[in-house]
């Protein structure tokens, strides 16, 4: 039973490490939708750009990280 818990925690940790930009972008998108539904349209439009920016930075960071690791190997 204990090995299953450790294996499950390891899977959750790996999942978070791989998909954290998507999770953060989804939260930012939901925040923007919430602002739009409550009537704060200016803030909703401002925060609507966050998910794309988060995902683009994540792509750029991963590309640089992969280039760094490939040069050292």
N, C-alpha and C positions, 0 to 999 in steps of 0.2 A: 504494500500500500504506500509506503513512504517513497519508494522509487517512482511510482506513478505521479506523486505530488511534485517531486523534484523535476521529473520529465515535463510535467505540465507547466511548471514555473519557467523552465528553460524555454519551452515553446512560446509562452507569453512574452518573455523577455526578447526573444529573437523577433517575434512579430512586431513588438513596439519599436525595436531598433530599425527594422526595415521600413515600416509603414508610418512612422511618426509624422512625416511631413503631410501625408494624406489625411491623417487624423486631425492634425492642427488646422489644415485648410478646410476640412469639413466643419469643424467647430466655428471657424471664422465665417464660413458661408452661412451657417445657421444663425449666427449673430447678426449678419447683414439682413437676412430674411426677417428675423425678429424685429429689427429696427424698422424695416419697411412696413411690416404689418402693424406696428404701433404708431405709424404716422411720421416718424422722423426720417423723411426721405433723403435729406442732405447727408446725414450720417450713414444711412444705408448705402448710398451711392459711393461714399468715401470708403467704407469698409468692404464694399463689394470687390475692390481691387486686391484685397489682402490674400485671398486664396491663390490667385494666379502668381502673385509675387512670392509667396511662400514656396509654391511648387517649383517655380523657376530657380530660386536660390538653392533649393534642395538638389535640383538637377545639376546646377553649376558646381556645388560643393562635391557631389558624388563623382562628377567627371574629373575634377581636380584631384580628389582623393585616389581615384583609380589610376590616373596618370602618375601620381607620386608613387604608388605601390608598384606599378609596372616598371618604372624606371629603377627602383631599388632591387628588383628581382633579377 
